[in-house]
């Protein structure tokens, strides 16, 4: 089975344009494997033409889930709380 995948490749379809192609393990030949859809086998591949679209989509997805940095330092916040108590 592994030898078949190395010689022939895994049949895939582009999620955007439905173009059919074959990818080999560790060398996708310009195809992009999207990590956003880990359980979906058929819908995570993008052809070389749509590589940039998929890459930007993933960057936006992971960019939205970043934790924002705190704006104020802790010492200023503690002082403001003490002022509110007075």
DSSP file (Angstrom, degrees, kcal/mol; ACC not computed):
  #  RESIDUE AA STRUCTURE BP1 BP2  ACC     N-H-->O    O-->H-N    N-H-->O    O-->H-N    TCO  KAPPA ALPHA  PHI   PSI    X-CA   Y-CA   Z-CA
    1    1 A X     >        0   0    0      0, 0.0     4,-2.1     0, 0.0     5,-0.2   0.000 360.0 360.0 360.0 -45.8    0.0    0.0    0.0
    2    2 A X  H  >  +     0   0    0      1,-0.2     4,-2.0     2,-0.2     5,-0.2   0.886 360.0  53.3 -63.8 -37.7    2.8    2.4    0.9
    3    3 A X  H  > S+     0   0    0      2,-0.2     4,-2.0     1,-0.2    -1,-0.2   0.880 107.3  52.1 -64.9 -37.6    4.6    1.6   -2.3
    4    4 A X  H  >>S+     0   0    0      2,-0.2     4,-3.2     1,-0.2     5,-1.1   0.923 108.9  49.7 -62.8 -45.2    1.5    2.4   -4.3
    5    5 A X  H  <5S+     0   0    0     -4,-2.1    20,-0.2     1,-0.2    -2,-0.2   0.876 111.2  49.8 -63.4 -36.6    1.1    5.8   -2.6
    6    6 A X  H  <5S+     0   0    0     -4,-2.0    -1,-0.2    -5,-0.2    -2,-0.2   0.871 120.3  34.8 -69.9 -35.7    4.7    6.6   -3.4
    7    7 A X  H  <5S+     0   0    0     -4,-2.0    -2,-0.2    -5,-0.2    -3,-0.2   0.922 134.9  18.0 -84.8 -47.3    4.5    5.6   -7.0
    8    8 A X  T  <5S-     0   0    0     -4,-3.2    -3,-0.2    -5,-0.2    -2,-0.1   0.896  96.6-139.3 -95.1 -47.7    1.0    6.7   -8.0
    9    9 A X      < -     0   0    0     -5,-1.1     2,-0.4    13,-0.1    15,-0.3  -0.250  27.3 -64.7 104.8 164.4   -0.1    9.1   -5.3
   10   10 A X  E     -A   23   0A   0     13,-3.7    13,-2.2    -5,-0.2     2,-0.3  -0.755  50.7-121.2 -88.9 128.0   -3.3    9.8   -3.4
   11   11 A X  E     +A   22   0A   0     -2,-0.4     2,-0.3    11,-0.2    11,-0.2  -0.557  43.2 167.9 -73.0 129.1   -6.3   11.0   -5.6
   12   12 A X  E     -A   21   0A   0      9,-3.0     9,-2.6    -2,-0.3     2,-0.4  -0.904  26.2-142.9-136.1 163.1   -7.5   14.4   -4.4
   13   13 A X  E     -A   20   0A   0     29,-0.4    32,-0.5    -2,-0.3     2,-0.2  -0.975  28.6-110.0-127.1 144.1   -9.8   17.1   -5.6
   14   14 A X     >  -     0   0    0      5,-2.2     4,-1.4    -2,-0.4    32,-0.3  -0.523  19.4-142.7 -70.1 135.7   -9.4   20.9   -5.2
   15   15 A X  T  4 S+     0   0    0     30,-2.5    -1,-0.1    -2,-0.2    31,-0.1   0.804  97.0  41.6 -69.3 -29.0  -11.9   22.3   -2.7
   16   16 A X  T  4 S+     0   0    0     29,-0.2    -1,-0.1     1,-0.1    30,-0.1   0.934 132.9  13.1 -85.5 -51.7  -12.3   25.5   -4.7
   17   17 A X  T  4 S-     0   0    0      2,-0.1    -2,-0.2     0, 0.0    -1,-0.1   0.418  91.0-124.0-112.9   1.3  -12.4   24.4   -8.4
   18   18 A X     <  +     0   0    0     -4,-1.4     2,-0.3     1,-0.2    -3,-0.1   0.710  50.3 163.4  63.1  23.2  -12.9   20.6   -8.1
   19   19 A X        -     0   0    0     -6,-0.1    -5,-2.2     1,-0.1     2,-0.3  -0.555  32.5-133.1 -71.0 133.2   -9.8   19.9  -10.2
   20   20 A X  E     +A   13   0A   0     -2,-0.3     2,-0.3    -7,-0.2    -7,-0.2  -0.677  39.2 143.6 -92.0 144.0   -8.6   16.3   -9.7
   21   21 A X  E     -A   12   0A   0     -9,-2.6    -9,-3.0    -2,-0.3     2,-0.4  -0.930  41.2-110.7-159.9-178.4   -5.0   15.4   -9.1
   22   22 A X  E     -A   11   0A   0     -2,-0.3     2,-0.4   -11,-0.2   -11,-0.2  -0.992  22.7-165.5-129.9 135.8   -2.7   13.1   -7.3
   23   23 A X  E     -A   10   0A   0    -13,-2.2   -13,-3.7    -2,-0.4     2,-0.3  -0.930  10.3-144.0-120.1 144.9   -0.4   13.9   -4.4
   24   24 A X  B >   -B   27   0B   0      3,-1.3     3,-1.5    -2,-0.4   -18,-0.1  -0.777  37.6 -87.6-103.8 151.5    2.5   11.9   -3.0
   25   25 A X  T 3  S+     0   0    0     -2,-0.3    -1,-0.1     1,-0.3   -16,-0.0  -0.302 109.2   1.9 -60.0 138.3    3.4   11.7    0.7
   26   26 A X  T 3  S+     0   0    0      2,-0.0     2,-0.3    -3,-0.0    -1,-0.3   0.340 127.6  67.4  67.5  -5.0    5.7   14.4    1.9
   27   27 A X  B <   +B   24   0B   0     -3,-1.5    -3,-1.3     1,-0.1    -1,-0.0  -0.793  57.2 178.1-142.4  96.5    5.8   16.0   -1.6
   28   28 A X    >   -     0   0    0     -2,-0.3     3,-1.5    -5,-0.2    -3,-0.1   0.492  37.7-129.6 -83.8  -1.9    2.5   17.5   -2.5
   29   29 A X  T 3  S-     0   0    0      1,-0.3    19,-0.2    -6,-0.1     3,-0.1   0.856  76.2 -41.4  61.0  37.9    3.6   18.8   -5.9
   30   30 A X  T 3  S+     0   0    0      1,-0.4    -1,-0.3    17,-0.1     2,-0.1   0.250 108.4 127.3  93.7 -13.0    2.3   22.3   -5.4
   31   31 A X    <   -     0   0    0     -3,-1.5     2,-0.5    -9,-0.1    -1,-0.4  -0.493  54.2-134.7 -76.3 149.0   -1.0   21.2   -3.8
   32   32 A X  E     -C   46   0C   0     14,-2.8    14,-2.0    -2,-0.1     2,-0.7  -0.918   6.1-150.8-110.8 126.8   -1.9   22.7   -0.4
   33   33 A X  E     -C   45   0C   0     -2,-0.5     2,-0.3    12,-0.2    12,-0.2  -0.865  19.0-141.5 -96.9 112.2   -3.1   20.5    2.5
   34   34 A X        -     0   0    0     10,-3.6     3,-0.2    -2,-0.7    21,-0.1  -0.558  11.3-162.7 -78.5 132.2   -5.4   22.7    4.7
   35   35 A X  S    S+     0   0    0     -2,-0.3     3,-0.3     1,-0.2    -1,-0.1   0.515  77.8  78.9 -92.2  -6.3   -5.1   22.0    8.4
   36   36 A X  S    S+     0   0    0      1,-0.3     2,-0.8     8,-0.1    -1,-0.2   0.842  94.3  48.9 -70.1 -32.7   -8.4   23.7    9.3
   37   37 A X        +     0   0    0     -3,-0.2     3,-0.3     1,-0.2    -1,-0.3  -0.672  67.2 161.7-107.1  75.5  -10.4   20.7    8.3
   38   38 A X  S    S+     0   0    0     -2,-0.8    -1,-0.2    -3,-0.3    -2,-0.1   0.821  73.9  41.3 -70.9 -30.4   -8.6   17.8   10.0
   39   39 A X  S    S+     0   0    0      1,-0.0     2,-0.7     2,-0.0    -1,-0.2   0.644  94.7  87.9 -91.9 -15.2  -11.3   15.1    9.8
   40   40 A X        -     0   0    0     -3,-0.3     4,-0.2     1,-0.2    -3,-0.1  -0.761  53.2-176.1 -88.8 114.5  -12.5   15.9    6.3
   41   41 A X  S >  S+     0   0    0     -2,-0.7     3,-0.5     1,-0.2    -1,-0.2   0.899  79.3  38.4 -78.1 -42.0  -10.4   13.8    3.9
   42   42 A X  T 3  S+     0   0    0      1,-0.2     3,-0.4     2,-0.1   -29,-0.4   0.714 112.6  53.4 -86.4 -20.4  -11.8   15.1    0.6
   43   43 A X  T 3  S+     0   0    0      1,-0.2    -1,-0.2    -6,-0.1    -2,-0.1   0.254  88.8  75.3-102.9  14.0  -12.3   18.8    1.4
   44   44 A X  S <  S+     0   0    0     -3,-0.5   -10,-3.6    -4,-0.2     2,-0.4   0.335  73.3  92.2-109.5  10.7   -8.8   19.8    2.6
   45   45 A X  E     -C   33   0C   0    -32,-0.5   -30,-2.5    -3,-0.4     2,-0.4  -0.850  48.8-170.5-107.7 140.6   -6.8   20.0   -0.6
   46   46 A X  E     -C   32   0C   0    -14,-2.0   -14,-2.8    -2,-0.4   -32,-0.1  -0.992  24.2-121.2-127.4 136.3   -6.3   23.0   -2.8
   47   47 A X    >   -     0   0    0     -2,-0.4     3,-1.0   -16,-0.2     4,-0.2  -0.179  35.4 -98.3 -69.7 166.7   -4.7   23.0   -6.2
   48   48 A X  G >  S+     0   0    0      1,-0.3     3,-0.9     2,-0.2     4,-0.3   0.803 123.5  59.4 -58.1 -28.8   -1.5   25.0   -7.0
   49   49 A X  G 3  S+     0   0    0      1,-0.2     3,-0.3     2,-0.1    -1,-0.3   0.844 112.4  37.6 -68.0 -33.0   -3.7   27.7   -8.6
   50   50 A X  G <> S+     0   0    0     -3,-1.0     4,-2.0     1,-0.2    -1,-0.2   0.118  83.0 111.0-105.3  19.5   -5.6   28.3   -5.3
   51   51 A X  H <> S+     0   0    0     -3,-0.9     4,-2.2     1,-0.2    -1,-0.2   0.911  78.6  48.7 -59.4 -45.8   -2.6   27.8   -3.0
   52   52 A X  H  > S+     0   0    0     -4,-0.3     4,-2.4    -3,-0.3    -1,-0.2   0.866 108.4  53.9 -66.2 -36.9   -2.5   31.4   -1.9
   53   53 A X  H  > S+     0   0    0      2,-0.2     4,-2.1     1,-0.2    -1,-0.2   0.930 111.7  44.7 -62.6 -45.6   -6.2   31.5   -1.2
   54   54 A X  H  X S+     0   0    0     -4,-2.0     4,-2.1     2,-0.2    -2,-0.2   0.897 112.7  50.8 -66.9 -40.7   -6.0   28.5    1.1
   55   55 A X  H  X S+     0   0    0     -4,-2.2     4,-2.1     1,-0.2    -2,-0.2   0.916 112.1  46.4 -64.7 -43.3   -2.8   29.8    2.8
   56   56 A X  H  X S+     0   0    0     -4,-2.4     4,-2.3     2,-0.2    -1,-0.2   0.870 109.6  55.5 -65.2 -37.3   -4.5   33.2    3.5
   57   57 A X  H  X S+     0   0    0     -4,-2.1     4,-2.1    -5,-0.2    -2,-0.2   0.910 109.8  45.7 -62.6 -42.9   -7.6   31.5    4.8
   58   58 A X  H  X S+     0   0    0     -4,-2.1     4,-2.7     2,-0.2     5,-0.3   0.895 110.4  53.3 -67.5 -40.1   -5.6   29.6    7.3
   59   59 A X  H  X S+     0   0    0     -4,-2.1     4,-1.9     1,-0.2    -2,-0.2   0.913 111.1  46.3 -61.6 -42.3   -3.7   32.7    8.4
   60   60 A X  H  X S+     0   0    0     -4,-2.3     4,-1.8     2,-0.2    -1,-0.2   0.906 112.1  51.9 -65.1 -41.1   -6.9   34.6    9.0
   61   61 A X  H  X S+     0   0    0     -4,-2.1     4,-0.8     1,-0.2    -2,-0.2   0.940 115.6  39.1 -62.7 -48.7   -8.4   31.6   10.9
   62   62 A X  H  < S+     0   0    0     -4,-2.7    -1,-0.2     1,-0.2    -2,-0.2   0.776 111.7  59.4 -74.0 -25.4   -5.5   31.2   13.3
   63   63 A X  H >< S+     0   0    0     -4,-1.9     3,-0.9    -5,-0.3    -1,-0.2   0.841 101.8  53.9 -69.5 -33.2   -5.1   35.0   13.6
   64   64 A X  H 3< S+     0   0    0     -4,-1.8    -1,-0.2     1,-0.2    -2,-0.2   0.782 105.0  54.8 -70.5 -26.4   -8.6   35.3   14.9
   65   65 A X  T 3< S+     0   0    0     -4,-0.8    -1,-0.2    -5,-0.1     2,-0.2   0.378  80.2 115.8 -92.9   6.0   -7.9   32.8   17.7
   66   66 A X  S <  S-     0   0    0     -3,-0.9     2,-0.4    -4,-0.2    -3,-0.0  -0.495  71.0-116.8 -74.0 143.9   -4.8   34.5   19.1
   67   67 A X        -     0   0    0     -2,-0.2    -1,-0.1     1,-0.1    -2,-0.1  -0.677  32.1-121.8 -79.7 127.2   -5.1   35.8   22.7
   68   68 A X        -     0   0    0     -2,-0.4     2,-0.2     1,-0.1    -1,-0.1  -0.367  25.2-111.6 -70.2 150.2   -4.8   39.6   22.8
   69   69 A X        -     0   0    0      1,-0.1    -1,-0.1    -2,-0.1     2,-0.1  -0.530  39.1 -97.5 -77.3 146.1   -2.0   41.1   24.9
   70   70 A X        -     0   0    0     -2,-0.2    -1,-0.1     1,-0.1     3,-0.0  -0.400  27.7-150.1 -66.0 141.8   -3.0   43.0   28.1
   71   71 A X  S    S+     0   0    0     -2,-0.1     2,-0.3     2,-0.1    -1,-0.1   0.936  74.8  44.3 -79.7 -49.5   -3.2   46.8   27.5
   72   72 A X  S    S-     0   0    0      1,-0.1     2,-0.1     2,-0.0    -2,-0.0  -0.666  85.6-113.8-100.3 152.5   -2.3   48.1   31.0
   73   73 A X     >  -     0   0    0     -2,-0.3     4,-1.5     1,-0.1     5,-0.1  -0.379  28.5-113.9 -77.4 164.0    0.4   46.9   33.3
   74   74 A X  H  > S+     0   0    0      1,-0.2     4,-2.3     2,-0.2     5,-0.2   0.867 112.1  56.9 -69.2 -36.9   -0.6   45.2   36.6
   75   75 A X  H  > S+     0   0    0      1,-0.2     4,-2.0     2,-0.2    -1,-0.2   0.901 107.7  48.2 -64.4 -39.5    0.8   47.9   38.8
   76   76 A X  H  > S+     0   0    0      1,-0.2     4,-2.2     2,-0.2    -1,-0.2   0.884 110.8  51.8 -66.6 -37.5   -1.3   50.6   37.1
   77   77 A X  H  X S+     0   0    0     -4,-1.5     4,-2.0     2,-0.2    -2,-0.2   0.905 108.9  49.5 -66.5 -41.2   -4.4   48.4   37.5
   78   78 A X  H  X S+     0   0    0     -4,-2.3     4,-2.1     2,-0.2    -1,-0.2   0.914 110.8  50.2 -64.1 -42.7   -3.8   47.9   41.2
   79   79 A X  H  X S+     0   0    0     -4,-2.0     4,-1.9     1,-0.2    -1,-0.2   0.900 109.2  51.6 -63.0 -40.3   -3.4   51.6   41.8
   80   80 A X  H  X S+     0   0    0     -4,-2.2     4,-1.6     1,-0.2    -1,-0.2   0.884 108.4  51.8 -64.0 -38.1   -6.6   52.4   39.9
   81   81 A X  H  X S+     0   0    0     -4,-2.0     4,-1.3     1,-0.2    -1,-0.2   0.897 108.2  50.9 -65.3 -40.2   -8.5   49.8   42.0
   82   82 A X  H  X S+     0   0    0     -4,-2.1     4,-1.1     1,-0.2    -1,-0.2   0.866 107.5  54.0 -64.3 -35.7   -7.2   51.5   45.2
   83   83 A X  H  < S+     0   0    0     -4,-1.9     3,-0.3     1,-0.2    -1,-0.2   0.870 105.6  53.3 -65.2 -36.6   -8.4   54.9   43.9
   84   84 A X  H  < S+     0   0    0     -4,-1.6    -1,-0.2     1,-0.2    -2,-0.2   0.827 104.1  56.1 -68.6 -30.0  -11.8   53.5   43.4
   85   85 A X  H  <        0   0    0     -4,-1.3    -1,-0.2     1,-0.2    -2,-0.2   0.805 360.0 360.0 -71.7 -28.3  -11.9   52.2   47.0
   86   86 A X     <        0   0    0     -4,-1.1    -1,-0.2    -3,-0.3    -2,-0.2   0.478 360.0 360.0 -72.5 360.0  -11.2   55.8   48.4
